[in-house]
Amino acid sequence: MSGAGRTGDAPRPAGRPGPQAAAMRVRQGGRGWLRALVPGAPLLWLGAFFLAPCLVVLRMSFSEAVVAQPPVSPLWRWADGTLTLTLHLDTYGTLFGDWLYARALLGSVWIAGVSTAACLLLGYPIALAIARTAPARRGPLLMAVMLPFWTSFLIRVYAWILILKDEGLLNQALSALGLGRLHVMNTDLAVCIGITYSYLPFMVLPLYATLVAQDPALREAAADLRASPWRVFRTVTLPLSLPGVLAGALLVFIPACGEFVIPDLLGGPDTLMIGRVLWGEFFSNHDWPVASAVAVALLAVLALPAALLQRGRAGGLAAGDVAGGEAE
C-alpha cells in the first residue's frame, strides 16, 4: 500500500506549511530578532551614555543657578493642571558677552591644533617605520608605543614637571652643553609638549593600521615608472594614508580641546583653556548653567571640524583610489 493511502496520513491542504517548515520559520524569526538586536545594542549604548548626558547638560544650560541640590532651577513645572516651560537664556548671554569664554575657547582650539600637528609630524614617521619593518618586529614596536598607557596619566604629567621646570632635567642638560637655559614650565609650550606626549599613541595607531594595509605592489609600480622615493610617498603612500591621518587627528584634537589636567599642571595663569574654565564654573563658582552652556558651545564648535574631517576622509579615500589607479 502506498504512503498516501495509509490511515492518518490524509493529504495536507494546499498552502498550509508542514511542521518542519513552520519550525524553520520560527527559528528564522528568532534569528531575525537577534539580527535586529545586534545593531540596536550600540545605538542603545550611545543613547544611554552619550545622548542622555548631552541632553542633561543642554537642559541645565537653559536653567537658572539656585541654592539647592542640584544647583539649577527646573525647566518645567506642573501646577493646577498646567505645564509651564521656562527657558533662561541669560547663561548664553553671559557666554557670548564675556570675552573670557571666547578667549578660552580660541586658546583651546589653538593649543589643540598645534599639539595635533606635532603629533602628526612625530607619529607619521613612527607609524611608517613600524609598518615597513618585518612582521615579527611589529608587535614589540607597537607594544613600545602603547607602553606609556601602562602607567598613571597623572604620574606621566608630573614627570614632565620634573623635566621642564627651571631647575629640571632639560635646563640641566642645556647648561651642561653650554646652551643656556630656557623657561618652558608654566607656558603654552609646556602644555603643547604634555598633550603631544600624552596623545601621540592615538595618532600612531590609526596611522599604522592604514599604512600596514597598503599594497606594496602600488609603490613598486610607481618605482618601476621611475618615480623618486619622495614622489612615491607624495602620490601613493600619503594619499592612501589620509583616512588614518584624519582619524588620528580627530582622536587627538577633540579630547585635547577639553583637556584639564595638563593645562592645570604644566600651564601658567595665562594659559586659558576651556577645560579649566569648566572646572572653575562647576566647582569654584558653582554656576552649573553657565558651565553647561560653555560645554554646549564647545560641543558645537567641535562638531564642525569633526564633520569637515569626516568629509575630508571620504575625499581622501577617493584620492587614494585615484592614486592607486595611477600607480597601476
C-alpha positions in Angstrom: 0.0 0.0 0.0 1.4 3.4 -0.9 2.1 6.0 1.8 -0.6 8.3 0.6 -3.3 5.7 1.3 -2.3 5.0 4.9 -4.7 5.8 7.7 -4.0 9.1 9.5 -1.9 10.3 6.5 -4.6 12.5 5.0 -3.3 14.9 2.3 -2.4 18.3 3.6 -4.5 21.2 2.3 -2.8 23.3 -0.3 -0.9 26.4 1.0 -0.6 25.1 4.6 3.0 24.7 5.8 4.2 21.4 7.3 5.6 21.0 10.8 9.2 21.3 9.6 8.6 24.4 7.6 6.7 26.0 10.5 9.6 25.2 12.9 12.1 26.6 10.3 10.1 29.8 10.2 10.1 30.1 13.9 13.8 29.7 14.1 14.3 32.2 11.3 12.0 34.7 13.1 14.2 34.3 16.3 17.3 34.9 14.3 15.7 38.0 12.8 15.2 39.4 16.3 18.8 38.7 17.0 19.9 40.4 13.8 17.8 43.4 14.9 19.4 43.5 18.4 23.0 43.4 17.0 22.9 47.0 15.5 20.5 48.1 18.2 22.9 47.4 21.1 25.4 50.1 20.1 22.6 52.5 19.5 21.3 51.8 23.0 24.7 52.2 24.4 25.2 55.6 22.7 21.8 56.7 23.7 22.3 55.9 27.4 25.9 57.1 27.8 26.3 59.8 25.2 23.0 61.2 24.1 21.3 61.2 27.5 24.2 63.1 29.3 24.3 65.6 26.4 20.6 66.2 26.9 21.1 66.7 30.6 23.8 69.2 30.0 21.7 71.0 27.4 18.8 71.1 29.8 21.0 72.6 32.6 22.3 75.3 30.2 18.7 76.7 29.9 18.3 76.7 33.7 19.0 79.3 36.4 21.5 78.9 39.2 19.9 78.4 42.6 20.9 77.5 46.1 19.7 73.9 46.0 20.9 70.4 45.2 21.4 70.2 42.2 22.0 74.0 42.0 19.8 74.5 38.9 16.2 75.5 38.6 13.7 73.1 36.9 12.7 73.9 33.4 9.1 72.9 33.7 6.5 73.0 36.5 3.2 71.2 36.7 0.6 73.2 38.7 -3.2 73.3 38.6 -3.2 71.0 35.6 -0.9 73.3 33.6 2.6 72.5 32.4 4.8 75.6 32.3 8.1 75.6 30.5 10.7 78.3 31.5 13.9 78.8 29.5 16.6 81.1 30.8 18.7 82.5 28.0 20.8 84.6 30.4 23.5 81.9 30.5 24.1 82.1 26.8 24.0 85.9 27.0 26.8 85.7 29.6 28.7 83.3 27.5 28.7 85.4 24.3 29.0 88.7 26.2 32.2 87.9 28.1 35.5 87.8 26.2 36.9 85.4 28.8 34.9 82.4 27.4 35.8 83.3 23.8 39.4 83.6 24.7 39.4 80.3 26.5 37.7 78.6 23.5 40.1 80.1 21.0 43.1 79.2 23.2 41.9 75.6 23.5 41.5 75.3 19.7 44.9 76.8 19.1 46.8 74.6 21.6 44.9 71.5 20.5 45.6 72.3 16.8 49.4 72.8 17.5 49.5 69.6 19.5 47.7 67.7 16.8 50.1 68.9 14.2 53.0 68.0 16.4 51.6 64.5 17.0 51.2 64.1 13.2 54.8 65.2 12.5 56.1 62.8 15.1 53.6 60.0 14.7 53.7 59.6 10.9 57.4 58.6 10.7 57.0 56.2 13.7 53.9 54.6 12.1 55.6 54.3 8.7 58.7 52.8 10.2 56.7 50.2 12.1 54.6 49.4 9.1 57.7 48.9 6.8 59.6 46.7 9.3 59.5 42.9 9.4 56.2 41.5 10.6 57.9 39.7 13.5 59.1 43.1 14.9 55.8 45.0 14.6 54.3 43.6 17.8 57.1 44.6 20.1 57.3 48.1 18.4 53.6 48.6 18.9 53.9 47.5 22.5 56.6 50.1 23.0 54.2 52.8 21.6 51.4 51.7 24.0 53.8 51.2 26.9 53.1 54.7 28.5 49.4 53.7 28.9 50.6 51.1 31.5 51.4 53.9 33.9 49.2 56.5 35.5 48.4 59.5 33.3 48.9 61.8 36.3 52.3 60.4 37.1 53.4 60.9 33.5 52.4 64.6 33.6 54.2 65.0 36.9 57.3 63.6 35.3 57.2 66.4 32.7 57.2 68.9 35.6 60.5 67.4 36.7 61.8 67.7 33.2 60.5 71.2 32.2 60.8 73.2 35.4 63.5 75.9 35.6 65.8 73.6 37.6 64.7 70.5 35.8 66.5 67.9 33.6 66.1 70.0 30.4 67.8 73.0 31.7 70.5 70.9 33.4 71.3 69.3 30.1 71.3 72.6 28.3 73.6 74.1 30.9 76.0 71.1 30.7 76.2 71.7 26.9 76.7 75.4 27.3 73.5 76.3 25.5 72.0 78.5 28.3 68.6 78.0 30.0 65.0 78.0 28.8 61.9 78.9 30.7 59.4 76.3 29.5 57.4 75.5 32.6 54.0 77.3 33.0 53.8 78.3 29.4 51.7 77.2 26.4 54.7 75.4 25.0 54.8 73.2 28.1 51.1 72.4 27.6 51.7 71.5 24.0 54.6 69.2 24.9 52.4 67.5 27.5 49.5 67.0 25.2 51.7 65.8 22.3 53.4 63.2 24.6 50.1 62.0 26.1 48.1 61.7 22.9 50.9 60.6 20.5 49.8 56.9 20.6 46.3 57.9 19.5 47.9 59.3 16.3 50.3 56.4 15.7 47.9 53.5 16.0 45.3 54.6 13.3 48.2 55.7 11.0 49.9 52.3 11.4 46.6 50.5 10.7 46.3 52.4 7.4 49.9 52.2 6.4 50.3 48.4 7.0 47.2 47.7 4.9 48.7 49.4 1.8 49.6 47.1 -1.0 53.4 47.2 -1.6 52.8 46.5 -5.3 51.5 50.1 -5.7 54.8 51.5 -4.6 56.7 49.0 -6.7 54.7 50.0 -9.7 55.4 53.7 -9.1 59.1 53.0 -8.7 59.1 51.0 -11.9 57.8 54.1 -13.6 61.0 55.8 -12.4 59.2 57.8 -9.7 61.6 59.1 -7.0 61.1 57.9 -3.4 59.7 61.3 -2.5 57.2 61.2 -5.4 56.2 57.7 -4.5 55.4 58.9 -1.0 53.6 62.0 -2.2 51.5 60.4 -4.8 50.9 56.9 -3.4 51.7 56.5 0.3 50.3 59.8 1.6 47.0 59.8 -0.3 46.3 56.2 0.7 47.0 57.1 4.4 44.7 60.1 4.6 42.0 58.1 6.4 44.4 57.2 9.1 45.7 60.8 9.3 42.1 62.2 9.7 41.2 59.5 12.2 44.3 60.3 14.3 43.6 64.0 14.0 40.1 63.5 15.4 41.4 61.3 18.2 43.9 63.9 19.3 42.2 67.2 18.6 38.8 66.6 20.2 40.0 65.4 23.6 42.9 67.9 23.6 40.4 70.8 23.3 38.7 69.8 26.6 41.9 68.8 28.4 42.1 70.0 32.0 44.8 68.1 33.9 47.7 69.0 31.6 47.0 72.8 31.4 46.4 72.9 35.1 49.7 71.2 36.0 52.0 72.4 33.1 50.3 75.7 32.1 50.6 79.1 33.8 48.0 81.6 34.8 47.9 83.0 31.3 47.2 79.5 29.8 43.4 79.7 29.5 41.7 76.6 28.1 38.1 75.6 28.2 38.7 72.7 30.5 40.0 75.0 33.2 37.0 77.3 32.7 34.6 74.4 33.0 36.2 73.2 36.2 36.1 76.7 37.7 32.4 77.3 36.9 31.4 73.9 38.1 33.4 73.5 41.3 34.5 77.0 42.3 31.7 79.3 41.2 29.0 76.5 41.5 27.4 78.1 38.4 26.2 74.9 36.6 24.1 76.7 34.0 27.0 78.8 32.7 29.3 75.8 32.8 26.8 73.7 30.9 26.4 76.5 28.3 30.2 76.5 27.9 30.2 72.7 27.4 27.4 73.0 24.8 29.3 75.7 22.9 32.4 73.6 22.9 30.5 70.6 21.6 29.0 72.8 18.8 32.5 74.1 17.9 34.0 70.6 17.8 31.2 69.2 15.7 32.2 71.4 12.8 35.8 70.2 12.4 34.6 66.7 13.0 32.2 67.0 10.1 34.8 68.6 7.9 37.4 65.9 8.7 34.8 63.2 8.1 34.1 64.8 4.7 37.8 65.1 4.0 38.2 61.4 5.0 35.7 60.5 2.2 37.7 62.7 -0.2 40.9 61.0 1.0 39.5 57.6 0.2 38.6 58.8 -3.3 42.0 60.3 -3.8 43.6 57.1 -2.6 41.7 55.2 -5.2 42.8 57.6 -7.9 46.4 57.3 -6.7 46.2 53.6 -6.7 44.8 53.6 -10.2 47.5 55.9 -11.5 50.2 53.7 -9.8 48.7 50.6 -11.6 
